[in-house]
Amino acid sequence: MTPIYNTIMSTLQNILEYLRPIQTHLVDERPIRHILTDSRKLTSPSDSLFFAMRTASGDGHKYIPQLYEHGVRAFFICEPIEPYVERYPDANIVQVQETLRALQQIASHWRMRYNYPVIGITGSNGKTVVKEFLYHLLSGCYRIVRSPKSYNSQLGVPLSILNMEEEHTLAIFEAGISMPMEMLRLQRIIRPTLGILTNIGAAHQENFVSLNQKIEEKLQLFVDADHFVYDADSDEIQRGIDNLGLSDKAIGWSLTPGKAYYHVSYSHSGDGTTIITVQHADESSTVTIPFADQASIQNATHCLCLIGLLPLTTAQRQAVLARFATLEAIEMRLEVKEGQAGNRLINDAYNNDINSLRIALDFQKQRTATSHQQAVIILSDILQSAQLPRDLYKQVGEMIAQYPHTLFIGVGRELCNYQDYFQRSGEGKTAFYETTDQLLADDLLGTITHAEILVKGARQFQFERIVQHLAKQVHETTLEIDLEALVNNLKSYKALLSPETRIIVMAKAQGYGIGAYELAKALEQQDLAALAVALADEGKELRSKGILLPIIVMNPEVEAFEVMTQSRLEPEIYNERILREFARHVERQGLSHYPVHIELDTGMHRTGFTPDRATLEHLAQTLHEVEPLIRVQSIFTHLAAADEPMMSDFTEQQFALYDEGADYLTSQLSYRPLRHVQNTAGMERYNHHHYDMARLGVGLYGISATGSLTLEPVAKLRTTLLQIKTIPDGETIGYGRRGQVAPGGQIGIIPIGYADGYDRRFSCGVGSVMIHDTLCPIVGNVCMDTCMVDLTALQGKVAEGDEVIIFGVPGLQVSDLAERIGTIPYEVISKLSPRIKRTYYKS
């Protein structure tokens, strides 16, 4: 789920004034600025209020100990309060009948504070796309707050509403339901003044007795609205409007002249664009959209009709209509990733109804049109449908036949039962399996090459296993990591610092090749200040696996801003362009007080603001302009030569420049950002400079930056002997015929090469490996996936399959390898390929 930075600016006492809790235990009046319902999304413990939700998949109460340990001191629970008060005496605890209902009541009360227009959107498909289209079209005329991503559930809606603030002038919220009576609860929270009903399909149909019932349930969102827009060509929707007596609020559009309030016509051009004309009485509006697919055309039509209901000036209306041409496709649940054998995987395992299937097939078709790869479709049974199976799968088969493909794979009993509909559809081959296990056990997937593979299945079929299988890489080389050694090394550096200084662990490049997630899990209880990664995707992966620690992105890219805010990642800001671009993104997301980290360039001359007064004055002015969107969490700099004793004067000068610059920026802000300067070498040589935090990198992994600290080795890289060969006299070995052994000598082939990160500079005896406590030199050139070692000294004592140590034992540590090829230990470990299997243990 997308993180929401709620700025409630209230206290529990204020909130409880309009709730009826069962019991309360209040110890202070700390402000509440963040609502937390997912423990993995913790960002600001001291002012967060956690709602312990009970769902079909879990119970939030079990995460209270972890959150309390991380500093959270306010909780809503629905269990007896006494054990919690006894265990957490300094926490504010409120017991309610149902935590979700309490959150909804808070959101409903919050909504009543604001009188600006609120647009509510519901339907079966297209809600999020319509919302994002409207935001794009209207953001030049309004300050808009909207649902992040697809926050449209009983939980997502109240979280979205709590982002409403006085500064906004328009709100756009989605509402989705899967059960009867749910929409009434959402209507009381959203209270839309305008609305859009998108298309109605079969998604979540299983809990409704009929399509008509579902339509009438969704229409409940608009019972108090002034007007709402809908497709009047749908007889079912029109019948529902009439049954509920909503005709005076309903503004329909139709392709048939005279049938509805708006008459709509379309014309297509050959360049993939569509012209839409909407006419009412003698007034008409014409726009061009950069789409030709039916779903996008319908979504844009809803938007165009609703815009006609807004009180815009003539100039504003013209500007909005022109923006239709700049609409962009909204990425929803489809994930594209690289596969083996030249394949690309389109992963869509979020849900599997017939409407979303067409969207996914459209997406695949667009990709194959440009990639010229064949299309392969892997589909599971469709579980959320009120149609009879025979009718449903006949319709699915006809749909599949409309999209060119070379292979269709069906998984599920119903697809097997009705496979005749697919064997007759199109020219592609077909295959059917009752279970995902059966498909994975077959060798069919291994025959697919150079294809765009759509993997679409209901969750219970666990199609993520298929994606894993198609993308997985198997390797016999293993990196073993001692997690206990990691913790001990961290403690060694903590001992060098003042007790108040906390550590930021550098986890970039997958934790220097060690594995960022396992590193984070091993150190999560060690009171770290934060983790730091290089790229947003690295941080996203950590968040997806449940890491709660603050995560700093050291190399933020504009294209990754969405990932950063979605995963609550904190960017380094090193110039004004990035600062302003990120502030604009934060505003578009409806967020505020987003934490960033300002870098000063005191001598590294890589990235960062130069600390001269003119630059800092301009930076301070910019920071004032982007308030309250941005909050400076920390100010830092990079030491260029802390590991070089001859550069001590230069390093001390960096400290002085930093102190002066950080002091000035802090004086211009209404709060005090944290400070950090020292890296691993700085901690070892300059620990008399005390700051709030220090950044620990390679030292954590057992490598002292200055050689002055005794650390524990963390990693052992091992592989196996694939083959042993006796080499005839005078023969050469490997590419370039560079390798030779003594007469009668033997070589061993091991499965590691420069594609694994084993540097080619280890060729021809520069590098060695250890087998049975004996160093065996590399023979010839290191190859991409293998290399050869001289086994002559071990003849008769070695066999195929024996263990080979690359590094991680005395005499063959990472620092030894780095010295042999004239580089630094960072390079040796950070270059290790992801295809090398990682295993983790505690010594």
TORNUDO-347356 format. One record per residue (C-alpha): residue in one letter; z, x, y. Coordinates in steps of 0.02 Angstrom, whole numbers, plus 50000, padded with zeros to 5 digits. Each point is the difference from the previous one (the first is absolute). Example, Ala and Ser with C-alpha at 12.3 -4.5 7.8 and 13.67 -1.06 7.14 Angstrom:
<nodes>
A503905061549775
S499675006950172
</nodes>
This chain:
<nodes>
M500005000050000
T499695005450177
P501585005850088
I500604989750147
Y501025007550139
N500984984850057
T500875002150167
I501264985949993
M501245008750117
S501434988949946
T501645001149906
L500604991449844
Q501174989650105
N498514993450100
I499024996349842
L501444990949916
E500154987750145
Y498584989749926
L500335003149814
R501334992849885
P500525014649889
I501154997749853
Q501075015150047
T499895014750119
H500765017350014
L499635007250172
V500685016950052
D499015003750158
E498684993150120
R498645012849971
P498254994650059
I498754993849873
R498245006450036
H499215000349827
I499914986949864
L499875007949828
T499544990849840
D499295014649900
S501135015149974
R498485011449993
K499584995950181
L501615006650078
T499685009250163
S501514997650113
P501594997749898
S501284998150139
D499204984550079
S499194991949847
L500524983549922
F499594998949814
F499674983449916
A500335001349813
M498634989049930
R499944993049825
T498224998249933
A499174997849831
S499715018849994
G501665006850062
D501664998350087
G500275008550168
H501895000749974
K499815014949883
Y499305010550143
I501514997550113
P500925015849936
Q498475010850036
L499754992450172
Y501845001750043
E499925018349951
H498525002050119
G501004992550144
V499624981350001
R501534990150057
A499414982050010
F499594989049850
F499584981949961
I500444995849820
C500054984449890
E501325006049879
P501914998850018
I500495010850147
E501665007149939
P499345014249888
Y498835005850138
V501385000050131
E501095010349885
R498625012449961
Y499275001050177
P501464996750119
D499135006850156
A498434989449977
N499604983350081
I499714987949856
V499464981850008
Q499954988749849
V498764985550006
Q499374987449875
E498245007449998
T499505015850092
L498164995150016
R500474983250077
A501185008850121
L498615011850055
Q498854985250026
Q501314991350107
I500185015650107
A498125001050021
S499884981550044
H501315002150135
W499105015550064
R498354990650010
M500764986750114
R500315013250135
Y498135001350041
N498814987550078
Y498335009049994
P498604993749884
V500215002949814
I498504999249883
G500404995849819
I498735003949863
T500034993749822
G498774997149858
S499595007849832
N498945014950054
G499605008250165
K501684997850087
T500275018450035
V498195003250046
V499994985550124
K501635006250075
E499325017650022
F498364993550070
L500954989750129
Y501075014850048
H498455010750027
L499144986550101
L501474994850110
S500985016250026
G499125002850166
C500674983550067
Y501734998849922
R501455010849946
I500024994749818
V501335000649866
R499364996249825
S500445000749816
P499815017749934
K498695000549862
S500264984649889
Y501814996050041
N499824981449964
S501324996049869
Q501724992050012
L500645017550037
G498525007250096
V499934985950127
P501785001750066
L499815018950008
S498424997650102
I500824987450119
L501415012250037
N498725011250086
M499754987350140
E500575006550170
E499914994750182
E498605012250037
H498794990649886
T498884986150061
L499254994249834
A500565000149818
I498924998849843
F500864997049833
E499414996749823
A500824987949879
G499695000349813
I500774989049865
S499974999249812
M501184985249972
P500234982450070
M501234998250145
E499835018350052
M498924996450152
L501294988950082
R501215014750002
L498685011250077
Q499494986750127
R501784999150066
I499965018950026
I498245002350074
R499854983650098
P498165003450044
T499234992450154
L498235003449935
G499385002849824
I498605004449881
L499794993649823
T498875012349908
N499094995949840
I500964991949857
G499755007249826
A500845001849832
A501265013750041
H501794995149951
Q499344983049941
E501075000049842
N501544993150091
F499104985150077
V499504984249907
S498354999450092
L498965008650132
N500344985450116
Q501875002849984
K499805018350045
I498934995850152
E501274987550063
E501405012749974
K499065013050103
L499624987450137
Q501884997850026
L499925015950106
F499134990150138
V501074984350010
D500685004950172
A498515010250061
D498914994850147
H498385003449906
F499345009049846
V498265005449945
Y499274996349828
D498364998949903
A499514981750011
D498685002249866
S501415000349872
D500284982149945
E501665004749918
I500695007350162
Q499404984950100
R500854988449875
G501635009550017
I499944999150190
D499734981249993
N501414997549873
L501245009350110
G499454991650161
L499515016550083
S498284994750063
D500535000450182
K500455018549982
A498535005249890
I498515009150078
G498665001149867
W498385009749991
S498494995749895
L498255006049961
T499434981950018
P499664993950178
G501154986050057
K501205001349854
A501425009350086
Y500655005550169
Y499005016349988
H498245001949931
V499705017349927
S498355008549957
Y499635017249928
S498505011550000
H499865016649907
S499085015850049
G499385013749887
D501265012850061
G501524991749921
T500554990350155
T500214981350024
I499834989350156
I501244985650011
T499794985750124
V501404987450029
Q499604984550103
H501064985850069
A499204986850110
D498955009750125
E500955016449982
S499565013649876
S500555017649957
T498945012749905
V500645016249925
T499335013549885
I501095007049860
P499645015849898
F500144990849833
A498864990049887
D501214994749862
Q500554981949997
A501885003550007
S499865010450160
I498864987050081
Q501234986149962
N501485010250063
A499105004350162
T499544981650024
H501834994849988
C500405012850135
L498594994650114
C500534981749991
L501835003950035
I499565011050149
G499184984650075
L501744992050008
L500815014250098
P500194999550190
L498905015050038
T499105003650164
T498105001149997
A500075018950008
Q501295000949862
R498994988449889
Q498425010350023
A500945016049957
V500744992149844
L498294993749941
A499265017350023
R501375007549890
F499374990249848
A498635013249983
T501345013449979
L500984991649860
E500375011549854
A500284996449816
I501854998049961
E500575010149850
M501194989649899
R500495003649822
L498505009749939
E500395018449968
V498625012649968
K500375016249911
E499075014049914
G499774998749812
Q499395011649866
A498175002949953
G499354996150174
N500794982750002
R500884991550144
L501334986949966
I500224983950100
N501774994849958
D500434981750035
A501464995049891
Y500934990050133
N499464983049940
N498564992749904
D499334983250057
I498194994950014
N499945001550190
S500695017650007
L498825004749857
R498504995850108
I500725010550141
A500235014749881
L498244998149930
D499304999650177
F500945016150037
Q499335008449844
K498234994450038
Q500105007350175
R500595016649928
T498665001249866
A498684995950130
T500425016350090
S500595010949855
H498574994849883
Q501215000649855
Q500044987349860
A501274985950007
V501304997549863
I501194985150004
I501664999549906
L500814982850015
S501544991949923
D500344981749965
I500274989850159
L501754993049990
Q500194990550164
S498814985549981
A500134981349977
Q498244999149926
L499704997349815
P499635016949919
R498254994949947
D499534994950178
L500865015050077
Y499165013349894
K498314991650011
Q500185001450189
V500585018249987
G498555004349886
E498764992450122
M500805009650142
I499945016649907
A498154997049963
Q499654999950187
Y500565018150017
P498975013849918
H501025009849874
T499715010849848
L501624996249906
F501254985650002
I501665002449909
G501114984849976
V501835001449952
G501014985049943
R499964986349870
E499144987450112
L498605012050046
C499775003749816
N499944981449962
Y498674997050131
Q499035016249989
D498374990649971
Y499974995750185
F499955018750041
Q498825005849864
R498724988150075
S500335005550179
G498925013750071
E499245014849911
G501585010449984
K500865004249837
T501654991649959
A501585004349904
F501574989749971
Y501785004349951
E501524988849979
T501205012750076
T500005015050115
D500665010649856
Q498454995949897
L498865005450142
L500935016350025
A499975003649814
D498114998449996
D498875014150061
L498914988850109
L500805005550164
G499595018049960
T498134996149996
I499954993850181
T499275012550124
H499464999550183
A500534982050027
E500934989550127
I501304992349885
L500854984150060
V501684998349912
K500674982550037
G501384992149901
A501534989150008
R501605010250011
Q500624996249825
F498485008949926
Q500605016550076
F498265005450052
E500785014650094
R500025008349828
I498104998649994
V499885008050172
Q501165013849943
H498975002849844
L498375001250096
A500755011950127
K501175010249892
Q499795018449967
V500665008649846
H500535018250003
E500965011449884
T500765010250141
T501724994850060
L501085003950151
E501844998249956
I501204997050144
D501885002649994
L500714986550113
E501765007249994
A499335016450069
L499224990250144
V501694992650045
N500875016849988
N498725008350114
L500224986250127
K501885002949998
S499725018650028
Y499084996350163
K501264987050053
A501335013449987
L499075010350131
L500064986050130
S501334991450102
P500754984849912
E499194988350128
T498235006349968
R499004989549876
I498465005549905
I498234993550003
V499165004449836
M498175004650011
A499144990049863
K498215002450057
A498615004849878
Q500924990249866
G501595009650030
Y499105016850003
G499244995249832
I501664995449921
G499824981150018
A500594991150157
Y500714984349918
E501075008949871
L500565012250134
A500524985450112
K500914991049859
A500945015749951
L500595003150179
E500224982050058
Q501905000849984
Q500155016750090
D500144992950178
L498275005350055
A499464995750176
A498204996649948
L498525005449897
A498455007250082
V498244998349929
A498325005850064
L498994984049980
A500374981450011
D499404996949822
E501345011849936
G501324989850089
K499244983649943
E500145005549819
L501845004550023
R500364983050078
S499084990949861
K501165008349876
G501584994650090
I500485015050107
L501094993950144
L500215016150100
P499155001550169
I498295008249976
I499165010350136
V498105002349996
M499605017250070
N498114997750014
P499734982050055
E498224993650012
V499454984950099
E499164992749846
A501685000549909
F501044990750131
E499914983949899
V500685009049847
M501385007850104
T500674984050074
Q499764990649837
S501055012949907
R501225003650143
L499455018050022
E500455009450159
P498585010150078
E500095016950085
I499284998150175
Y499185015750068
N498874994250143
E499784985450119
R498494992949909
I500974997649839
L501494993150095
R498994986750090
E498954995649848
F501564997749895
A500864989750134
R498484988450004
H500064998449811
V501864996050004
E499664986550129
R498594992649896
Q501184999249852
G501304990650101
L501295014049977
S501165008650123
H501175015050015
Y498975008949868
P500715017449964
V498905015250036
H500315018850006
I499415010150150
E499415017949966
L500115013550132
D498885015349983
T501135014750041
G498925013749925
M499204994649837
H498504993950102
R499444987949868
T500454982350052
G501264993450125
F500314997250186
T500145016050100
P501755000850077
D499465003450180
R500764988450129
A498374991250047
T499604995649820
L501774994149965
E500054989450158
H498384991649949
L500664997449823
A501604992350066
Q498974988050107
T498944995049850
L501564997049895
H500634988350134
E498344990750000
V500044997049811
E501784993649997
P500644990049910
L498625002449871
I500485018149964
R501685008549976
V500125018949992
Q501015003149843
S499955018950016
I499305014650100
F499555015749902
T498995016049996
H499305011949869
L500605018049990
A498505011649982
A500825015849931
A501804996449949
D499765010049840
E499445015750094
P501475011250057
M498855009050122
M499654983550088
S501814995450040
D499755000850189
F498514988449988
T500994987749892
E501475000050120
Q498774996450140
Q499384984949900
F501784993649987
A500225001750188
L498374991250041
Y500424986049880
D501754997550069
E499344998850178
G498614987849952
A501114989049891
D501354999450134
Y498744994050129
L499234986549890
T501724993749951
S500504998950183
Q498514988550030
L500444988049859
S501384987249991
Y500565006649830
R500195016749913
P498695004549869
L500505011349856
R499475018349999
H499355011849866
V499235017350007
Q500495010449850
N498895001649847
T500515008749838
A499925017450077
G500874993950157
M501474993749897
E500145016949914
R499875010750159
Y500454989250151
N501354988049942
H501005003750157
H498834987850088
H500764983149962
Y498964984250008
D500104982549928
M498815003849857
A499085014149913
R498404999649897
L500125007349825
G498385004649914
V499645013449872
G501825005249985
L500384983849912
Y498835005249861
G500935016349965
I499065011750116
S500995008650139
A498935001950156
T500835016650045
G500595005849829
S501804999250062
L500574985049900
T500274998749812
L499234983749941
E499694991649832
P498224999249932
V499424982049998
A498314999749914
K499265006749839
L498134998649970
R499535000649817
T498494996749893
T499425003149821
L498815011449907
L498444989949964
Q499115013049895
I500185018149941
K498475011149980
T499725017649936
I498715008550112
P498715011949921
D499975017750070
G499015001850160
E499894981250035
T500414993050172
I500994984550045
G499744986250128
Y498884996850150
G499185015450071
R500465009549840
R501495006950094
G501254999749857
Q500265012449858
V501385003949872
A500365015149894
P499045001649836
G500644987149875
G500894990650138
Q500364981550008
I499944987650142
G500784982850023
I499214985750096
I501234989750103
P499624983250088
I500335004650181
G498785005750133
Y499654999950184
A499734981149999
D501834999049951
G500515011350144
Y500105016149899
D499185011650125
R498395009149954
R500765015750074
F501045001649841
S498405005149909
C499745016549908
G501815005149969
V500724995850171
G500934985549923
S501014999149840
V500824986549895
M501485001149883
I499884996349814
H501485003749885
D500855009950141
T498475011150017
L498935001350157
C498174997349955
P498715004050136
I498574988550051
V498345005849928
G498404997650101
N499794987050135
V501094984650014
C498894984949963
M500104982550073
D500984992349856
T500475014649888
C500345018550000
M500165013649869
V501505011249966
D500145016449903
L501004997149839
T499725017349927
A501845004650015
L500504984349903
Q498795000649853
G500824992149849
K501414992850106
V499094985950087
A499144983949947
E498954986450079
G501124987150081
D501335012650052
E500814998250171
V499325009850148
I501035002350159
I499025001350163
F501545001950110
G501844995450002
V500855013949899
P500735016850055
G498605011950045
L498774985850021
Q500654989450144
V498964991650134
S500395014250120
D499365012649872
L498344990749986
A499844998850189
E500295018750020
R498655004149872
I498644991050097
G500645004050174
T500524982650054
I501594990150028
P500964989749870
Y499584983850094
E498175001949954
V500325003249816
I501014984249969
S499194988250126
K498275002949926
L500514993749828
S498854985749955
P500614982049975
R499175000449829
I501375011749939
K501314989249916
R501725000550081
T501604998149899
Y501744999350075
Y501705004249929
K501775004550050
S500675016749941
</nodes>
